[in-house]
Amino acid sequence: MFNSRPGCNLSMSAAALAAVLAVSAIGTASAQERKSIRWATSSVDSYGYKVAAAMVKIAEESLGGQYTITVNPYPSTTGAMKAAMDGNAEIGYTADVGMTQLYAGEGGFKNYTPAKSKLVHAWYAYPMESFMAVAAKDAGKFKCWGDFSGKPVFYTPAGFMNWLNFQRIYKTLGYQFKHVQIDPKTQSDALQGGTIAGAVAYTTAGRSLASYWKETEVRMDVKVINPCPEEITKLKAAGLAVVDVDPKNAFSKDIGVKQIHGVPILFAYNVRADMPEDVVYKMLSAFYKNRDSLAKSDPGFTPMAQDFVGMQVHGINANPDIPVHAGMARFLKEQKAWNDKWKIAK
């Protein structure tokens, strides 16, 4: 029954207001208690940025709502690595070749000293395959990768891991690396106008093309130039793999070859050693549990889904002297895949 006494109504209103304020205070306190993880990727045009959303959702759920994860793009993969090492991010997008250069103090890491500390092995997610392409009208000018030596080429944006990969390839083959930096969105114009002789393309797991390359393919006809047999022999002798990619899985048009011959790199999302062991362990375990759903969200995750643990082992073995994060070590020990020759980061 409705009570019309003013005093009673005032008391009830005060009580209700107090309850609302209490709930609001709890919500505010809860939001304030959530810790932040900044996930540094390469630019918004890159594959690394494109697939981050699916990974972040799984990572946040694995951490029980205790962390808020934000994706922060940087102009290059090297920039993302430095952001994590300088304390501007907690997770840094990288690859095996980038980790090699970091610890060797070469390339973009020459004379570089992190404000915090270097990245260590934490999670390897997918392979990419680097190769060379040209405007279809110019394909007759090129037979081998050596034909691009000293010529202006867009080797993907400077600081990208595929850019580093072709530096490694050219060093092995003894070729001159002449990079021309352009906006990836203008790549088709640069190829058709002759500003660049060629451009490095890359697939993820032999399937997914970078978004800016999809745009290029829509706007023009391109042809892939494969390395010659003697170049493949030399690359393999130096310890670099050369893999076949079915062009029908990546391109929508004929690109002039039945098989693309690419040099693969293994991409990772690595962290500093000071990231809590439990955080890395929970995220790795969640990615392992959800590996099939990740592959369904993007085919680039297919190799990881097929052999998640093996990919982590390959990632470490590419640079076995680099320390392994304690959370990753814990995960691999559970999976009976730990090698006692590896060292755990302190």
FIKEZA-815797 format. One record per residue (C-alpha): residue in one letter; x negated, y, z negated. Coordinates in steps of 0.02 Angstrom, whole numbers, plus 50000, padded with zeros to 5 digits. Each point is the difference from the previous one (the first is absolute). Layout:
+----+-------+-------+-------+
| aa |     x |     y |     z |
+----+-------+-------+-------+
|  A |     X |     Y |     Z |
...
+----+-------+-------+-------+
This chain:
+----+-------+-------+-------+
| aa |     x |     y |     z |
+----+-------+-------+-------+
|  M | 50000 | 50000 | 50000 |
|  F | 49935 | 50172 | 50047 |
|  N | 49944 | 50099 | 49847 |
|  S | 50032 | 50187 | 50016 |
|  R | 49904 | 50054 | 49844 |
|  P | 49866 | 50129 | 50057 |
|  G | 49872 | 49945 | 49872 |
|  C | 50010 | 49820 | 50058 |
|  N | 49982 | 50050 | 50184 |
|  L | 49847 | 50108 | 49959 |
|  S | 49919 | 49857 | 49906 |
|  M | 50033 | 49879 | 50143 |
|  S | 49930 | 50124 | 50128 |
|  A | 49843 | 50026 | 49897 |
|  A | 49976 | 49813 | 49983 |
|  A | 50022 | 49973 | 50187 |
|  L | 49878 | 50139 | 50040 |
|  A | 49874 | 49927 | 49881 |
|  A | 50018 | 49830 | 50083 |
|  V | 49973 | 50074 | 50174 |
|  L | 49847 | 50095 | 49941 |
|  A | 49931 | 49844 | 49918 |
|  V | 50019 | 49898 | 50160 |
|  S | 49923 | 50142 | 50102 |
|  A | 49853 | 50010 | 49880 |
|  I | 49972 | 49812 | 50014 |
|  G | 50005 | 50011 | 50191 |
|  T | 49878 | 50146 | 50000 |
|  A | 49883 | 49911 | 49880 |
|  S | 50010 | 49842 | 50107 |
|  A | 49956 | 50098 | 50157 |
|  Q | 49856 | 50084 | 49911 |
|  E | 49935 | 49832 | 49939 |
|  R | 49988 | 49931 | 50178 |
|  K | 49821 | 50004 | 50060 |
|  S | 49950 | 50056 | 50174 |
|  I | 49909 | 49900 | 50133 |
|  R | 49951 | 50097 | 50155 |
|  W | 49981 | 49888 | 50152 |
|  A | 49883 | 50082 | 50127 |
|  T | 50022 | 49948 | 50182 |
|  S | 49941 | 50066 | 50167 |
|  S | 50105 | 50123 | 50102 |
|  V | 50188 | 49988 | 50027 |
|  D | 49966 | 49937 | 50179 |
|  S | 49905 | 49849 | 49935 |
|  Y | 50054 | 49823 | 49966 |
|  G | 49935 | 50010 | 49822 |
|  Y | 50124 | 50139 | 49961 |
|  K | 50142 | 49918 | 50096 |
|  V | 50001 | 49840 | 49897 |
|  A | 49968 | 50081 | 49830 |
|  A | 50185 | 50018 | 49955 |
|  A | 50032 | 49812 | 49998 |
|  M | 49845 | 49969 | 49894 |
|  V | 50039 | 50141 | 49877 |
|  K | 50174 | 49931 | 49965 |
|  I | 49930 | 49829 | 49955 |
|  A | 49859 | 50077 | 49897 |
|  E | 50118 | 50111 | 49898 |
|  E | 50114 | 49854 | 49961 |
|  S | 49852 | 49892 | 49949 |
|  L | 49949 | 50131 | 49872 |
|  G | 50170 | 50000 | 49915 |
|  G | 50043 | 50181 | 50032 |
|  Q | 49852 | 50061 | 49897 |
|  Y | 49919 | 50083 | 50150 |
|  T | 50055 | 50119 | 50137 |
|  I | 49903 | 49971 | 50161 |
|  T | 49986 | 50138 | 50129 |
|  V | 49925 | 49982 | 50175 |
|  N | 49879 | 50138 | 50045 |
|  P | 49936 | 50007 | 50181 |
|  Y | 49826 | 50065 | 50042 |
|  P | 49927 | 50047 | 50170 |
|  S | 49895 | 49841 | 50005 |
|  T | 49970 | 49835 | 49911 |
|  T | 49832 | 50067 | 49941 |
|  G | 50094 | 50148 | 49924 |
|  A | 50119 | 49881 | 49911 |
|  M | 49853 | 49902 | 49929 |
|  K | 49917 | 50159 | 49935 |
|  A | 50164 | 50060 | 49924 |
|  A | 50009 | 49842 | 49894 |
|  M | 49816 | 50007 | 49952 |
|  D | 50008 | 50185 | 49955 |
|  G | 50150 | 49977 | 49885 |
|  N | 50133 | 50073 | 50115 |
|  A | 50080 | 49829 | 50026 |
|  E | 50000 | 49830 | 49917 |
|  I | 50013 | 49888 | 50154 |
|  G | 49895 | 50031 | 50156 |
|  Y | 50033 | 49936 | 50176 |
|  T | 49842 | 49921 | 50070 |
|  A | 49929 | 49854 | 50099 |
|  D | 49853 | 49881 | 49992 |
|  V | 49894 | 50110 | 50114 |
|  G | 50040 | 50153 | 49893 |
|  M | 49949 | 49910 | 49841 |
|  T | 49837 | 49949 | 50084 |
|  Q | 49959 | 50180 | 50047 |
|  L | 50051 | 50064 | 49828 |
|  Y | 49879 | 49889 | 49907 |
|  A | 49863 | 50024 | 50130 |
|  G | 50020 | 50189 | 49990 |
|  E | 50021 | 50014 | 50189 |
|  G | 50112 | 50096 | 50120 |
|  G | 50130 | 50103 | 49911 |
|  F | 49928 | 49945 | 49832 |
|  K | 49823 | 50061 | 50030 |
|  N | 49945 | 50100 | 49846 |
|  Y | 50174 | 49975 | 49925 |
|  T | 50018 | 49980 | 49812 |
|  P | 50176 | 49963 | 49935 |
|  A | 50067 | 50115 | 49865 |
|  K | 50070 | 49845 | 49912 |
|  S | 49933 | 49836 | 50068 |
|  K | 49992 | 49892 | 50156 |
|  L | 50141 | 49888 | 50061 |
|  V | 49989 | 49814 | 49962 |
|  H | 50086 | 49850 | 50078 |
|  A | 50185 | 49997 | 49951 |
|  W | 50118 | 49948 | 50141 |
|  Y | 49976 | 49955 | 50184 |
|  A | 50159 | 50017 | 50101 |
|  Y | 49980 | 49976 | 50188 |
|  P | 49876 | 49989 | 50144 |
|  M | 49987 | 50125 | 50143 |
|  E | 49922 | 49970 | 50169 |
|  S | 49907 | 50143 | 50087 |
|  F | 49986 | 50009 | 50190 |
|  M | 49982 | 50125 | 50144 |
|  A | 50132 | 50070 | 50118 |
|  V | 50004 | 50124 | 50143 |
|  A | 50125 | 50087 | 50113 |
|  A | 50056 | 49873 | 50131 |
|  K | 49943 | 50117 | 50140 |
|  D | 49821 | 49992 | 49934 |
|  A | 49989 | 49814 | 49963 |
|  G | 49894 | 49964 | 50154 |
|  K | 49858 | 50104 | 49929 |
|  F | 49969 | 49885 | 49852 |
|  K | 49951 | 49816 | 49990 |
|  C | 49917 | 49985 | 49828 |
|  W | 49991 | 50097 | 49837 |
|  G | 49827 | 50056 | 50051 |
|  D | 50081 | 50108 | 50134 |
|  F | 50065 | 50113 | 49861 |
|  S | 49828 | 50027 | 49923 |
|  G | 49966 | 50186 | 49988 |
|  K | 50170 | 50045 | 50075 |
|  P | 50132 | 50101 | 49905 |
|  V | 50117 | 49879 | 49912 |
|  F | 50132 | 50019 | 49866 |
|  Y | 49951 | 49859 | 49881 |
|  T | 50157 | 50029 | 49893 |
|  P | 49994 | 50149 | 49879 |
|  A | 49830 | 50030 | 49921 |
|  G | 49987 | 49912 | 49833 |
|  F | 50125 | 49863 | 50047 |
|  M | 49937 | 49824 | 49974 |
|  N | 50020 | 49957 | 50185 |
|  W | 49888 | 50151 | 50034 |
|  L | 49872 | 49925 | 49880 |
|  N | 50024 | 49830 | 50080 |
|  F | 49950 | 50065 | 50172 |
|  Q | 49850 | 50087 | 49924 |
|  R | 49950 | 49828 | 49934 |
|  I | 50034 | 49922 | 50171 |
|  Y | 49898 | 50131 | 50095 |
|  K | 49856 | 49986 | 49877 |
|  T | 49997 | 49812 | 50031 |
|  L | 50007 | 50021 | 50189 |
|  G | 49880 | 50146 | 50007 |
|  Y | 50125 | 50121 | 50078 |
|  Q | 50020 | 50188 | 49978 |
|  F | 50152 | 50048 | 49895 |
|  K | 50074 | 50164 | 50065 |
|  H | 50161 | 50036 | 49906 |
|  V | 50125 | 50135 | 50051 |
|  Q | 50120 | 50049 | 49862 |
|  I | 50179 | 50034 | 50057 |
|  D | 50173 | 50001 | 49924 |
|  P | 50062 | 49819 | 50023 |
|  K | 50165 | 50068 | 50065 |
|  T | 49908 | 50077 | 50148 |
|  Q | 49910 | 49839 | 50046 |
|  S | 50100 | 49968 | 50161 |
|  D | 49967 | 50178 | 50060 |
|  A | 49814 | 49981 | 49964 |
|  L | 49990 | 49834 | 50093 |
|  Q | 50098 | 50060 | 50151 |
|  G | 49908 | 50166 | 50006 |
|  G | 49827 | 49921 | 49987 |
|  T | 49952 | 50086 | 49838 |
|  I | 49955 | 49827 | 49937 |
|  A | 49941 | 49851 | 50102 |
|  G | 50086 | 49875 | 49887 |
|  A | 50079 | 49973 | 49831 |
|  V | 49984 | 49865 | 49870 |
|  A | 50162 | 49908 | 49965 |
|  Y | 50035 | 49878 | 49861 |
|  T | 50128 | 49870 | 49950 |
|  T | 50044 | 49939 | 49827 |
|  A | 49997 | 49811 | 49989 |
|  G | 50002 | 49995 | 50190 |
|  R | 50173 | 50077 | 50006 |
|  S | 50040 | 50173 | 49935 |
|  L | 49935 | 50152 | 50093 |
|  A | 49969 | 50165 | 49911 |
|  S | 50147 | 50120 | 50022 |
|  Y | 49898 | 50125 | 50102 |
|  W | 49947 | 49860 | 50118 |
|  K | 50181 | 49950 | 50025 |
|  E | 50034 | 50179 | 50051 |
|  T | 49853 | 49997 | 50121 |
|  E | 50062 | 49840 | 50081 |
|  V | 50173 | 50075 | 50026 |
|  R | 49928 | 50155 | 50084 |
|  M | 49873 | 49917 | 50116 |
|  D | 49928 | 49839 | 50070 |
|  V | 49842 | 49937 | 49917 |
|  K | 49879 | 49858 | 50033 |
|  V | 49890 | 49909 | 49874 |
|  I | 49814 | 49981 | 50037 |
|  N | 49929 | 49844 | 49916 |
|  P | 49819 | 49976 | 49950 |
|  C | 49897 | 49900 | 50125 |
|  P | 49945 | 49822 | 49955 |
|  E | 49822 | 50056 | 49959 |
|  E | 50068 | 50134 | 49884 |
|  I | 50110 | 49872 | 49911 |
|  T | 49849 | 49886 | 49979 |
|  K | 49897 | 50141 | 49925 |
|  L | 50140 | 50051 | 49880 |
|  K | 50024 | 49823 | 49938 |
|  A | 49812 | 49976 | 49978 |
|  A | 50002 | 50152 | 49884 |
|  G | 50136 | 49922 | 49893 |
|  L | 50148 | 50097 | 50071 |
|  A | 50154 | 49902 | 50052 |
|  V | 50086 | 50023 | 50168 |
|  V | 50182 | 49942 | 50002 |
|  D | 50133 | 49981 | 50133 |
|  V | 50160 | 50101 | 49990 |
|  D | 50152 | 49961 | 50108 |
|  P | 50042 | 50167 | 50083 |
|  K | 50185 | 49952 | 50010 |
|  N | 50009 | 50005 | 49810 |
|  A | 49942 | 50180 | 49993 |
|  F | 50035 | 50089 | 50165 |
|  S | 50163 | 50015 | 50095 |
|  K | 49914 | 50022 | 50170 |
|  D | 49867 | 49909 | 50099 |
|  I | 49828 | 50059 | 49942 |
|  G | 49896 | 49907 | 50128 |
|  V | 49931 | 49855 | 49894 |
|  K | 50071 | 49831 | 49951 |
|  Q | 49911 | 50008 | 49831 |
|  I | 49933 | 50148 | 49904 |
|  H | 49828 | 49972 | 49923 |
|  G | 49990 | 50100 | 49838 |
|  V | 49882 | 50014 | 49853 |
|  P | 50097 | 49980 | 49837 |
|  I | 49986 | 50090 | 49835 |
|  L | 50088 | 49957 | 49837 |
|  F | 50100 | 50139 | 49918 |
|  A | 50020 | 50022 | 49814 |
|  Y | 50077 | 50105 | 49863 |
|  N | 49860 | 50007 | 49873 |
|  V | 49982 | 50088 | 49833 |
|  R | 49870 | 50060 | 49876 |
|  A | 49943 | 49883 | 49862 |
|  D | 50090 | 50107 | 49869 |
|  M | 50173 | 49951 | 50063 |
|  P | 50074 | 49888 | 49860 |
|  E | 49974 | 49815 | 50033 |
|  D | 50184 | 49963 | 49967 |
|  V | 50058 | 50125 | 50132 |
|  V | 49896 | 49926 | 50141 |
|  Y | 50042 | 49822 | 49946 |
|  K | 50188 | 50035 | 49997 |
|  M | 49998 | 50086 | 50170 |
|  L | 49898 | 49860 | 50081 |
|  S | 50115 | 49868 | 49926 |
|  A | 50152 | 50095 | 50064 |
|  F | 49928 | 50018 | 50175 |
|  Y | 49961 | 49814 | 49999 |
|  K | 50177 | 49958 | 49944 |
|  N | 50076 | 50115 | 50131 |
|  R | 49879 | 49962 | 50142 |
|  D | 50136 | 49926 | 50112 |
|  S | 50114 | 50150 | 49978 |
|  L | 49854 | 50116 | 50041 |
|  A | 49970 | 49901 | 50161 |
|  K | 50184 | 50019 | 50044 |
|  S | 49990 | 50189 | 49972 |
|  D | 49851 | 50013 | 50118 |
|  P | 49912 | 49865 | 50104 |
|  G | 49831 | 50073 | 49953 |
|  F | 50016 | 49912 | 49833 |
|  T | 50021 | 49828 | 50081 |
|  P | 49818 | 49942 | 49977 |
|  M | 50007 | 50052 | 49817 |
|  A | 50162 | 49903 | 49976 |
|  Q | 49925 | 49846 | 50081 |
|  D | 49843 | 50002 | 49892 |
|  F | 50010 | 50133 | 49866 |
|  V | 49863 | 49930 | 49889 |
|  G | 49885 | 49963 | 50147 |
|  M | 50013 | 50180 | 50058 |
|  Q | 49942 | 50061 | 49829 |
|  V | 49853 | 49881 | 50007 |
|  H | 49953 | 50059 | 50176 |
|  G | 50011 | 50181 | 49943 |
|  I | 49879 | 49971 | 49858 |
|  N | 49883 | 49893 | 50105 |
|  A | 49984 | 50141 | 50129 |
|  N | 49909 | 50097 | 49862 |
|  P | 49960 | 49870 | 49865 |
|  D | 49883 | 50116 | 49904 |
|  I | 50141 | 50126 | 49965 |
|  P | 50083 | 49972 | 49830 |
|  V | 50175 | 49926 | 49986 |
|  H | 50133 | 50084 | 49894 |
|  A | 50039 | 49902 | 49841 |
|  G | 50184 | 49987 | 50050 |
|  M | 49955 | 49922 | 50167 |
|  A | 49876 | 49883 | 49915 |
|  R | 50137 | 49943 | 49880 |
|  F | 50119 | 49967 | 50145 |
|  L | 49871 | 49902 | 50101 |
|  K | 49951 | 49896 | 49849 |
|  E | 50182 | 49951 | 49978 |
|  Q | 50004 | 49951 | 50184 |
|  K | 49840 | 49896 | 49980 |
|  A | 49915 | 50111 | 50129 |
|  W | 49872 | 50092 | 49894 |
|  N | 49816 | 49988 | 50047 |
|  D | 49882 | 50014 | 49851 |
|  K | 49872 | 50086 | 50113 |
|  W | 50114 | 50153 | 50009 |
|  K | 49987 | 50132 | 49864 |
|  I | 50144 | 50079 | 49905 |
|  A | 50002 | 50190 | 49995 |
|  K | 49969 | 50077 | 49830 |
+----+-------+-------+-------+
